[in-house]
């Protein structure tokens, strides 16, 4: 299995590690991601926490890339790609989500 790629200041973690700092909720929702070059593409968000998200896409992103996540009905949320493993990506939000926004996104994903 190919090892995930990390860029400092991000430390490698096991992809199934449950010792994360923030509660992570499993979701399944389509969203859009945009990079600084204005390239906008569709992704599948697979989990979400106050501090970040995991997604899948066939587009190539590199750790350290600044991106904006756009979910239905919300303004773009700035994040940075923390790691990648083939077509799976972990991203950290520039600012943690407000708990009410987090709960709203979780509710949207369950529709």
C-alpha positions as CSV (number, residue, x, y, z in Angstrom):
1,X,0.0,0.0,0.0
2,X,1.3,3.4,-0.9
3,X,2.1,5.6,2.1
4,X,0.2,8.9,2.6
5,X,2.2,12.0,1.7
6,X,2.6,14.7,4.5
7,X,4.1,18.1,4.5
8,X,5.2,19.9,7.7
9,X,3.8,21.1,10.1
10,X,1.5,18.1,9.7
11,X,2.5,14.9,11.5
12,X,1.7,11.5,10.0
13,X,-1.3,9.8,11.7
14,X,-2.8,6.4,11.0
15,X,-5.8,6.9,8.7
16,X,-8.0,5.0,11.2
17,X,-6.5,6.6,14.3
18,X,-9.2,7.5,16.8
19,X,-6.9,9.8,18.9
20,X,-7.7,12.9,17.0
21,X,-8.3,16.2,18.8
22,X,-11.8,16.8,17.5
23,X,-14.9,14.6,17.2
24,X,-15.2,13.3,13.6
25,X,-18.6,12.5,12.1
26,X,-18.9,10.2,9.1
27,X,-20.8,12.0,6.3
28,X,-21.4,11.4,2.6
29,X,-22.0,14.6,0.6
30,X,-21.0,16.2,-2.6
31,X,-19.2,19.5,-2.4
32,X,-16.8,21.7,-4.4
33,X,-13.2,22.5,-3.7
34,X,-11.3,25.4,-5.2
35,X,-7.6,26.1,-5.1
36,X,-5.8,29.5,-5.4
37,X,-5.6,29.0,-9.2
38,X,-9.4,29.2,-9.2
39,X,-9.8,25.6,-10.4
40,X,-13.1,24.3,-9.0
41,X,-13.9,20.6,-8.9
42,X,-16.3,18.2,-7.3
43,X,-15.4,16.2,-4.2
44,X,-17.1,13.7,-2.0
45,X,-16.7,14.7,1.7
46,X,-16.5,11.5,3.8
47,X,-16.0,12.8,7.3
48,X,-16.0,16.1,9.1
49,X,-14.9,17.6,12.4
50,X,-14.7,21.1,13.8
51,X,-11.0,21.2,12.7
52,X,-11.1,19.6,9.2
53,X,-12.5,17.1,6.8
54,X,-11.6,14.0,4.7
55,X,-12.6,13.9,1.1
56,X,-12.2,11.8,-2.1
57,X,-11.6,13.2,-5.6
58,X,-9.8,12.1,-8.8
59,X,-8.1,15.5,-8.9
60,X,-4.5,15.7,-7.6
61,X,-3.9,18.0,-4.7
62,X,-0.6,18.3,-2.8
63,X,-0.1,18.6,1.0
64,X,0.3,22.3,1.9
65,X,-2.1,23.5,-0.9
66,X,-4.6,26.1,0.3
67,X,-8.2,25.3,-0.8
68,X,-11.7,26.5,-0.2
69,X,-14.5,24.0,0.5
70,X,-17.9,25.0,-0.7
71,X,-20.9,23.1,0.8
72,X,-24.5,23.7,-0.2
73,X,-25.8,26.9,1.2
74,X,-22.5,28.0,2.9
75,X,-19.7,30.4,2.0
76,X,-16.3,28.9,1.1
77,X,-14.4,27.5,4.0
78,X,-10.6,28.0,3.8
79,X,-8.5,24.9,4.5
80,X,-5.1,23.4,3.8
81,X,-4.4,19.9,2.5
82,X,-2.7,18.1,5.3
83,X,-2.2,14.6,3.7
84,X,-3.1,12.6,0.7
85,X,-3.3,8.9,0.0
86,X,-4.0,8.3,-3.7
87,X,-7.5,9.8,-4.1
88,X,-8.2,10.4,-0.4
89,X,-7.3,13.7,1.2
90,X,-7.3,15.1,4.8
91,X,-7.7,18.9,5.1
92,X,-7.5,21.2,8.1
93,X,-9.7,24.3,8.3
94,X,-7.9,27.6,8.6
95,X,-10.3,28.4,11.4
96,X,-12.3,25.7,13.3
97,X,-15.9,25.5,12.5
98,X,-18.4,27.0,14.9
99,X,-20.3,24.1,16.6
100,X,-23.6,25.3,15.1
101,X,-22.2,25.3,11.6
102,X,-20.8,21.8,12.2
103,X,-24.2,20.6,13.3
104,X,-25.8,22.3,10.3
105,X,-23.5,20.5,7.9
106,X,-24.1,17.2,9.5
107,X,-27.8,17.7,9.2
108,X,-27.4,18.6,5.5
109,X,-25.5,15.4,4.9
110,X,-28.3,13.3,6.3
111,X,-31.0,14.6,3.9
